[in-house]
Amino acid sequence: MTLWKCPGQDRRDFKPEDVVLAPCPACGAEIEFFPDDIMVRCSACGKLARNPKFNPACAAWCAYADKCLGAVAEVYRRQPEVLREKLVGAVNRILADFPAARRRALAAATYAAELSQREGGAPLVVTAAVLFQNIGLAGPEAAGTGLEARAREVMASVGLPPEAIEAAVAVLGALAGGPGTGQLEERLARDALRLADWPRETEGKSPLEVEALAASFETAAGREMARAKAGRGCG
């Protein structure tokens, strides 16, 4: 059953500026919408009006999507693929003048998607982390503390929800040598980057050494993919 309010929001956290005033599409009377309002009944004409600021794309990650949107939620669950393509496109443009970093970023993003599909975890978080980790390879001006700010800016511009942005930034910091997150997404990101570097990591190694490298991956899916690459004798 579709609800008129989002059960995932708490009105105690709202600020006055969060309230939206919009005209009723039926009669033009002014309607007051809170951020958790999906639909509001117009006090003048009695017709239901949709909150113009309510973003149903949150259904791509919100556990309450079925309660809020019913069957429509399934449409928006496909949104992560759209956001992923936007992320890849944005980083592709940023690294246009750095072909080696660009190739590694795109390869790692592909592995991130496959690993997440096999192992679980949040694919957008893993993909974002490995993509932005490679921006640091574009030169010293792109690395360091400025990398986190750039990552946040781009992720917000393509529409990633705040929760996904914060999780991706935490993984990105761990990849750069900061405190580990202890989350599956961090392990998947490390494995995705290693798979992207597989030719370099295995160059000149014996079959036994390659097998040992494959066994050292952090996730079962990563180990399986590395062993498959080793068995094909490719990088």
LINBEL-V880109 format. One record per residue. PHI is phi as a letter, one per 30 degrees, with the letter a starting at -180 (* if undefined). PSI is psi in degrees with one decimal (NA if undefined). NEAR is the number of other ideal C-beta (glycine too) atoms within 12 Angstrom. Layout:
PHI/PSI/NEAR ; PHI/PSI/NEAR
//
This chain:
*/131.9/10 ; d/133.6/22 ; c/162.8/21 ; c/-10.8/22 ; b/149.5/22 ; d/119.3/32 ; d/-5.4/21 ; c/4.2/25 ; c/149.0/23 ; c/119.5/13 ; d/-18.3/16 ; d/-20.1/9 ; c/-5.0/11 ; d/150.3/17 ; c/158.9/10 ; e/-36.5/10 ; d/-10.0/10 ; d/-19.4/21 ; d/135.1/20 ; c/134.6/23 ; c/125.7/20 ; b/150.6/22 ; d/146.2/19 ; d/129.2/26 ; d/-17.1/19 ; d/-45.3/17 ; b/-10.2/16 ; i/-4.8/14 ; d/150.2/20 ; d/132.6/17 ; c/139.3/31 ; c/124.6/22 ; c/129.8/29 ; d/159.7/29 ; e/-27.1/26 ; d/-0.8/30 ; d/121.7/30 ; d/-48.3/35 ; b/144.1/26 ; b/138.5/31 ; d/126.7/21 ; d/128.8/23 ; d/-17.6/16 ; d/-47.6/17 ; c/-10.6/16 ; i/0.2/14 ; d/150.9/19 ; d/139.6/19 ; b/139.8/31 ; d/139.9/26 ; d/118.0/30 ; d/-16.4/20 ; c/-4.7/23 ; d/124.6/30 ; c/101.8/25 ; d/-7.5/28 ; d/-15.8/27 ; d/-17.3/33 ; d/-17.3/31 ; d/-20.3/30 ; b/-12.2/30 ; d/134.9/28 ; d/-16.9/16 ; c/7.6/22 ; e/-43.7/29 ; d/-36.8/20 ; d/-38.5/20 ; d/-48.0/32 ; c/-7.7/31 ; i/-138.4/18 ; d/-25.2/14 ; d/-24.8/20 ; e/-32.9/27 ; d/-33.7/15 ; d/-44.1/16 ; d/-15.7/27 ; d/-17.4/23 ; d/-4.6/17 ; e/-35.0/30 ; e/-34.7/31 ; d/-38.4/19 ; d/-46.0/20 ; d/-38.1/37 ; d/-44.5/36 ; d/-36.5/22 ; d/-41.1/27 ; d/-48.7/41 ; e/-43.8/33 ; d/-40.4/22 ; d/-46.1/30 ; d/-33.4/41 ; e/-41.8/24 ; d/-40.0/21 ; d/-36.9/30 ; c/17.4/32 ; e/-33.7/17 ; c/7.2/14 ; b/77.2/23 ; e/-37.7/15 ; d/-46.0/18 ; d/-37.5/29 ; d/-45.7/26 ; d/-43.4/22 ; d/-41.8/32 ; d/-46.1/41 ; d/-38.4/32 ; d/-45.1/30 ; d/-37.4/40 ; d/-39.0/41 ; d/-45.2/26 ; d/-37.5/39 ; e/-42.7/50 ; d/-43.9/36 ; d/-42.5/28 ; d/-42.5/43 ; d/-37.7/34 ; d/-38.2/22 ; d/-38.2/24 ; c/-20.8/29 ; j/-162.6/18 ; i/179.9/34 ; c/106.5/37 ; d/-35.0/40 ; d/-38.9/40 ; d/-46.5/45 ; d/-45.0/50 ; d/-46.7/49 ; d/-42.6/52 ; d/-46.3/51 ; d/-32.7/50 ; d/-48.4/55 ; d/-23.1/47 ; d/-30.8/44 ; d/-15.0/42 ; d/-30.8/42 ; d/-21.4/33 ; d/-8.2/30 ; d/-7.2/29 ; k/161.6/18 ; d/-28.9/12 ; d/-19.5/14 ; c/-12.1/27 ; c/-170.0/24 ; i/-154.9/17 ; d/-26.0/18 ; d/-19.7/18 ; d/-42.9/33 ; d/-44.0/30 ; d/-41.4/19 ; d/-41.6/29 ; d/-44.9/42 ; d/-43.5/25 ; d/-47.0/19 ; d/-42.7/33 ; d/-40.3/36 ; d/-36.6/23 ; d/-28.2/19 ; c/-4.4/31 ; j/15.1/27 ; d/138.5/39 ; d/153.0/28 ; e/-37.6/17 ; d/-41.5/20 ; d/-38.0/37 ; d/-48.4/32 ; d/-40.1/25 ; d/-41.3/33 ; d/-40.2/46 ; d/-38.6/35 ; d/-43.5/30 ; d/-42.1/42 ; e/-41.9/42 ; d/-39.1/27 ; d/-38.8/28 ; d/-28.2/39 ; d/5.1/27 ; j/5.8/12 ; d/-170.2/17 ; d/138.2/14 ; d/151.6/19 ; d/-22.1/27 ; i/8.2/12 ; c/157.0/25 ; e/-37.4/28 ; e/-35.7/39 ; d/-43.3/36 ; d/-39.7/34 ; d/-39.3/47 ; d/-42.4/49 ; d/-42.3/34 ; d/-39.1/41 ; d/-41.5/49 ; d/-37.9/41 ; d/-38.5/36 ; d/-36.7/42 ; d/-28.7/37 ; c/9.2/29 ; e/-44.3/32 ; e/-43.1/21 ; d/-37.8/18 ; d/-30.0/24 ; c/-2.7/28 ; e/127.1/13 ; i/5.3/11 ; c/148.9/19 ; d/163.9/12 ; e/-39.0/14 ; d/-38.8/12 ; d/-38.2/16 ; d/-41.0/27 ; d/-39.6/19 ; d/-38.7/18 ; d/-43.2/30 ; d/-38.8/30 ; d/-17.4/18 ; d/-0.7/20 ; d/153.9/33 ; d/-16.7/29 ; b/157.0/34 ; d/-40.0/20 ; d/-38.1/29 ; d/-43.3/37 ; d/-41.1/26 ; d/-43.6/21 ; d/-38.5/32 ; d/-40.8/35 ; d/-35.8/25 ; d/-41.0/21 ; d/-39.0/28 ; d/-39.8/29 ; d/-29.5/14 ; d/-8.2/13 ; i/29.2/14 ; b/171.0/14 ; c/NA/21
//
